Amino acid sequence: MNQTPKYSCLINDKPIWVFDNLCTIDETNTIFKGLEISAFKRNEVARPDTAQFRHWAVSLSEEQIRGLAVYQRAIRQISHTTGKQYRAYRGYVNYASYGDMLFTHTDCMPEADELTVLVFLCPEWDIEWGGETLFYNQEDDCEFACSPKPGRTVIFHGAIKHVGRPPNRICYTPRFTLAFKLELA
């Protein structure tokens, strides 16, 4: 089932699409419960110059990625939206909580034809908890903020500079984001 994005925009001529129904609430809750007992490692780095500030992540195997219904729906939606076939070359889940330091970064070079899929895996989210993903233009001005609502999926060109902000102090639930890095198939 192909959908129209709830929000869409271009930053430096590169697309961002936000969908609220590519991941169901039941899937979100099931994955969230599994992640609460997962073995996260502090091994993820945003950029080479921030390597001393690692953040929590757990990697997914190719089999795990392909087995996720949200991945399959995202791939079909991307094919419908772009007319191109993509596949994941990497999948993982980030874990952020109050006090973590996350840095702006890009996921690919500007000339690459790569997309990133982020799925917010939270059973609930309150606007006061923060945790937005911010997207920046070439002048480092924020042009778009994506709220981490349950099951929300944001698909964007990997060359757009972005950052996931950690939750605010009053948030006691983890901010899990499932990420797929895609290349042309």
C-alpha positions in Angstrom: 0.0 0.0 0.0 1.6 3.2 -1.2 1.1 6.4 0.9 1.4 10.1 0.6 3.9 11.5 3.0 2.5 13.4 5.9 5.3 15.9 5.4 7.9 16.4 2.7 10.5 19.0 1.9 13.7 19.5 0.0 16.9 20.7 1.6 19.6 21.7 -0.9 17.5 19.9 -3.5 17.6 16.6 -1.6 14.3 15.0 -0.3 12.9 14.3 3.1 9.6 12.4 3.4 7.8 11.6 6.7 5.3 8.8 7.0 3.2 7.9 10.0 1.9 4.5 8.9 4.8 2.5 7.5 5.4 1.0 11.0 2.3 0.0 13.0 1.9 0.7 16.7 1.9 -3.1 17.4 5.2 -3.5 15.5 6.6 -0.4 17.3 5.6 -1.9 20.7 7.0 -5.3 19.9 10.3 -4.1 18.7 10.6 -1.6 21.6 10.1 -4.5 24.2 12.8 -6.5 22.5 15.2 -3.5 22.5 14.7 -2.9 26.2 16.7 -6.2 26.8 19.1 -5.9 23.9 22.9 -5.6 24.4 23.7 -2.1 23.2 27.3 -1.1 22.8 28.8 2.3 22.9 30.5 2.0 19.5 28.6 4.3 17.1 30.4 7.4 15.9 28.8 10.4 14.1 32.0 11.8 12.5 35.7 11.0 12.6 36.4 14.2 14.6 33.9 13.1 17.3 35.2 9.5 17.7 35.9 10.0 21.4 32.2 10.6 22.0 30.7 7.3 21.1 27.0 6.6 21.5 24.8 3.5 22.1 23.8 1.2 19.1 23.1 -2.4 18.3 23.7 -3.6 14.7 21.3 -5.8 12.7 22.2 -8.6 10.4 21.0 -8.7 6.8 18.5 -11.4 7.8 17.1 -9.3 10.6 16.8 -6.2 8.4 14.9 -8.2 5.6 12.7 -9.8 8.3 11.3 -6.5 9.5 7.9 -5.7 7.9 8.6 -1.9 8.2 11.8 -2.4 6.1 9.8 -4.1 3.4 7.1 -1.4 3.4 9.7 1.3 3.3 11.5 -0.3 0.3 8.2 -0.5 -1.5 7.3 3.1 -0.7 10.7 4.3 -1.8 10.3 2.4 -5.1 6.9 3.9 -5.6 8.1 7.5 -4.7 11.4 7.5 -6.6 11.0 4.9 -9.3 14.3 3.4 -8.2 15.1 0.1 -6.4 17.1 0.4 -3.1 18.5 -2.1 -0.7 20.0 -1.8 2.8 23.7 -2.1 3.2 23.5 -1.4 6.9 20.9 -1.5 9.7 21.1 -0.7 13.4 19.2 0.8 16.3 20.4 3.9 18.2 19.7 4.4 21.8 19.7 7.9 23.3 18.8 9.1 26.7 19.0 12.4 28.7 22.6 13.6 28.9 23.9 11.9 25.8 25.9 13.9 23.3 24.9 13.4 19.6 26.6 15.2 16.7 25.5 16.5 13.3 26.6 14.3 10.5 25.8 13.1 7.0 25.4 9.5 6.0 26.9 9.7 2.5 28.7 12.0 0.2 26.6 14.6 -1.7 27.0 12.9 -5.0 25.9 9.5 -3.8 22.4 8.3 -4.5 21.8 6.9 -1.0 18.8 7.2 1.3 18.4 6.8 5.1 15.3 5.4 6.7 14.7 6.3 10.4 11.9 4.7 12.3 11.1 6.0 15.8 10.5 3.1 18.1 8.6 4.4 21.1 5.3 3.2 22.4 4.4 6.8 23.4 6.1 10.2 23.1 5.3 13.6 24.7 6.2 16.8 23.0 8.0 18.0 26.2 10.4 15.1 26.0 12.3 16.6 23.0 14.3 14.0 21.0 13.6 15.5 17.6 15.7 14.8 14.5 16.9 18.1 13.0 17.9 18.6 9.4 20.2 21.4 8.3 21.0 23.2 5.0 24.5 24.0 3.6 24.6 27.1 5.9 24.0 25.0 9.0 20.6 26.4 9.5 17.9 24.0 10.7 15.2 23.7 8.0 13.2 20.8 9.3 12.5 19.1 12.6 10.9 15.6 12.8 9.2 14.8 16.0 9.8 11.2 17.3 6.2 10.0 17.3 5.5 6.3 17.8 6.2 4.4 14.5 6.9 7.6 12.6 9.3 6.9 9.6 11.4 9.6 8.0 13.1 8.8 4.7 15.8 11.2 3.5 18.8 11.6 1.2 21.8 10.6 3.2 23.8 13.7 2.3 21.5 16.0 4.3 23.2 17.0 7.5 21.2 15.9 10.5 21.3 15.1 14.2 19.0 13.2 16.6 18.6 15.2 19.8 18.6 13.3 23.1 15.5 13.4 25.2 15.0 16.1 27.9 15.6 15.4 31.6 11.9 14.6 32.3 11.9 11.7 29.8 12.6 8.3 31.4 12.0 6.2 28.3 14.7 5.4 25.8 14.7 7.1 22.4 15.2 4.2 20.0 15.6 4.9 16.3 15.8 2.1 13.8 18.1 3.1 10.9 18.5 1.6 7.5 21.2 2.9 5.2 20.2 2.3 1.6 22.0 2.1 -1.7 20.8 1.5 -5.3 20.1 -2.2 -5.8 
